[in-house]
Amino acid sequence: QVHLVESGGGLVQVGGSLRLSCAASGSIFSINAMGWYRQAPGKQRELVVTITSGGSANYADSVKGRFTISRDNAKNTVYLQMNSLKPEDTAVYYCNADWEGGGSWGQGTQVTVSS
């Protein structure tokens, strides 16, 4: 099993920044890729960005140039730096791990961008 714990959400004004963290534990050696997804009220969960074990990142068009994913392998943690936040970025953000046993999700962290 892979267990994920997110942190770092909160309330921020338009144009502000937040950094989300996702700490992985358990069968971390079996993780192929990790990523961030988000779900706004009344909408389906959508991809924000994924990063492979080799470091290759894939961003949604809506966040390119504003969000940056990074990973600290020593801490088994993935980060999402979010800059130039917009009201449409408001959502619950979920960390995901794609590992040999399937997929795991964190509990989610709320990001609210106020205008």
C-alpha positions as a Markdown table, in Angstrom:
| # | Residue | x | y | z |
|---|---|---|---|---|
| 1 | Gln | 0.0 | 0.0 | 0.0 |
| 2 | Val | 1.0 | 3.6 | -0.6 |
| 3 | His | -0.3 | 6.2 | 1.9 |
| 4 | Leu | -0.5 | 9.9 | 0.9 |
| 5 | Val | -0.9 | 12.9 | 3.1 |
| 6 | Glu | -1.4 | 16.4 | 1.6 |
| 7 | Ser | -0.8 | 19.7 | 3.3 |
| 8 | Gly | -0.5 | 23.4 | 2.4 |
| 9 | Gly | -3.9 | 24.4 | 1.1 |
| 10 | Gly | -5.6 | 27.5 | 2.3 |
| 11 | Leu | -7.2 | 30.8 | 1.3 |
| 12 | Val | -5.2 | 33.2 | -1.0 |
| 13 | Gln | -6.0 | 36.3 | -3.0 |
| 14 | Val | -6.0 | 36.4 | -6.8 |
| 15 | Gly | -2.4 | 36.5 | -8.0 |
| 16 | Gly | -1.0 | 35.0 | -4.8 |
| 17 | Ser | 0.9 | 31.8 | -4.3 |
| 18 | Leu | 0.6 | 28.5 | -2.4 |
| 19 | Arg | 2.7 | 25.4 | -2.1 |
| 20 | Leu | 1.1 | 22.0 | -1.6 |
| 21 | Ser | 3.0 | 19.1 | -0.2 |
| 22 | Cys | 2.3 | 15.4 | -0.6 |
| 23 | Ala | 4.2 | 13.0 | 1.6 |
| 24 | Ala | 4.2 | 9.3 | 0.6 |
| 25 | Ser | 4.7 | 6.3 | 2.8 |
| 26 | Gly | 4.5 | 2.6 | 2.5 |
| 27 | Ser | 5.5 | 0.8 | -0.7 |
| 28 | Ile | 7.1 | 3.9 | -2.1 |
| 29 | Phe | 9.7 | 1.8 | -4.1 |
| 30 | Ser | 6.8 | 0.7 | -6.3 |
| 31 | Ile | 5.6 | 4.1 | -7.3 |
| 32 | Asn | 5.8 | 4.8 | -11.0 |
| 33 | Ala | 4.4 | 8.3 | -11.1 |
| 34 | Met | 2.8 | 10.8 | -8.8 |
| 35 | Gly | 0.5 | 13.7 | -9.5 |
| 36 | Trp | -2.0 | 16.3 | -8.5 |
| 37 | Tyr | -5.6 | 16.4 | -9.5 |
| 38 | Arg | -8.3 | 18.9 | -8.5 |
| 39 | Gln | -12.1 | 18.9 | -8.2 |
| 40 | Ala | -14.1 | 22.1 | -8.1 |
| 41 | Pro | -17.7 | 22.1 | -6.8 |
| 42 | Gly | -20.1 | 20.5 | -9.3 |
| 43 | Lys | -17.2 | 19.4 | -11.6 |
| 44 | Gln | -15.4 | 16.3 | -12.3 |
| 45 | Arg | -11.9 | 15.6 | -10.9 |
| 46 | Glu | -9.3 | 16.8 | -13.4 |
| 47 | Leu | -5.6 | 16.4 | -13.9 |
| 48 | Val | -3.4 | 19.2 | -12.9 |
| 49 | Val | 0.1 | 17.7 | -13.3 |
| 50 | Thr | 1.8 | 14.3 | -13.1 |
| 51 | Ile | 5.5 | 13.5 | -12.7 |
| 52 | Thr | 7.2 | 10.2 | -13.5 |
| 53 | Ser | 9.8 | 8.5 | -11.4 |
| 54 | Gly | 12.3 | 9.7 | -14.1 |
| 55 | Gly | 11.2 | 13.3 | -13.5 |
| 56 | Ser | 9.1 | 13.9 | -16.6 |
| 57 | Ala | 6.2 | 16.2 | -15.9 |
| 58 | Asn | 2.9 | 16.6 | -17.8 |
| 59 | Tyr | 0.9 | 19.8 | -17.0 |
| 60 | Ala | -2.7 | 20.6 | -17.8 |
| 61 | Asp | -2.9 | 23.6 | -20.3 |
| 62 | Ser | -4.7 | 25.6 | -17.7 |
| 63 | Val | -1.8 | 25.6 | -15.3 |
| 64 | Lys | 1.2 | 25.7 | -17.6 |
| 65 | Gly | 3.6 | 28.5 | -16.7 |
| 66 | Arg | 2.0 | 29.0 | -13.3 |
| 67 | Phe | 2.3 | 25.7 | -11.5 |
| 68 | Thr | 5.4 | 23.7 | -11.0 |
| 69 | Ile | 5.7 | 20.2 | -9.6 |
| 70 | Ser | 8.9 | 19.0 | -7.9 |
| 71 | Arg | 9.9 | 16.0 | -5.8 |
| 72 | Asp | 12.3 | 15.4 | -2.9 |
| 73 | Asn | 13.1 | 11.7 | -3.1 |
| 74 | Ala | 14.9 | 11.8 | 0.2 |
| 75 | Lys | 11.7 | 12.9 | 1.9 |
| 76 | Asn | 9.4 | 10.9 | -0.3 |
| 77 | Thr | 7.5 | 14.1 | -0.9 |
| 78 | Val | 6.1 | 15.8 | -4.0 |
| 79 | Tyr | 5.4 | 19.5 | -4.1 |
| 80 | Leu | 3.1 | 21.7 | -6.2 |
| 81 | Gln | 4.1 | 25.3 | -6.3 |
| 82 | Met | 1.2 | 27.4 | -7.5 |
| 83 | Asn | 1.7 | 31.0 | -8.6 |
| 84 | Ser | -0.5 | 33.6 | -10.2 |
| 85 | Leu | -3.5 | 31.9 | -8.7 |
| 86 | Lys | -6.9 | 32.6 | -10.3 |
| 87 | Pro | -10.4 | 32.2 | -8.9 |
| 88 | Glu | -10.9 | 29.2 | -11.3 |
| 89 | Asp | -8.1 | 27.4 | -9.4 |
| 90 | Thr | -10.4 | 27.1 | -6.4 |
| 91 | Ala | -10.9 | 23.4 | -5.8 |
| 92 | Val | -10.0 | 20.5 | -3.5 |
| 93 | Tyr | -6.5 | 19.3 | -4.6 |
| 94 | Tyr | -5.7 | 15.6 | -4.4 |
| 95 | Cys | -2.4 | 13.9 | -4.5 |
| 96 | Asn | -2.2 | 10.6 | -6.5 |
| 97 | Ala | 0.3 | 7.8 | -6.7 |
| 98 | Asp | 0.4 | 5.3 | -9.5 |
| 99 | Trp | 2.1 | 2.3 | -8.1 |
| 100 | Glu | 2.5 | -1.4 | -8.9 |
| 101 | Gly | -0.6 | -2.3 | -6.8 |
| 102 | Gly | -2.8 | 0.3 | -8.4 |
| 103 | Gly | -3.5 | 3.9 | -7.4 |
| 104 | Ser | -3.7 | 5.7 | -4.2 |
| 105 | Trp | -5.2 | 9.0 | -3.3 |
| 106 | Gly | -4.7 | 11.5 | -0.5 |
| 107 | Gln | -7.5 | 13.0 | 1.5 |
| 108 | Gly | -7.4 | 16.3 | -0.4 |
| 109 | Thr | -6.6 | 19.8 | 0.6 |
| 110 | Gln | -8.8 | 22.8 | -0.1 |
| 111 | Val | -7.4 | 25.7 | -2.1 |
| 112 | Thr | -9.6 | 28.8 | -2.3 |
| 113 | Val | -8.7 | 31.8 | -4.4 |
| 114 | Ser | -10.6 | 34.9 | -3.5 |
| 115 | Ser | -11.1 | 38.0 | -5.7 |
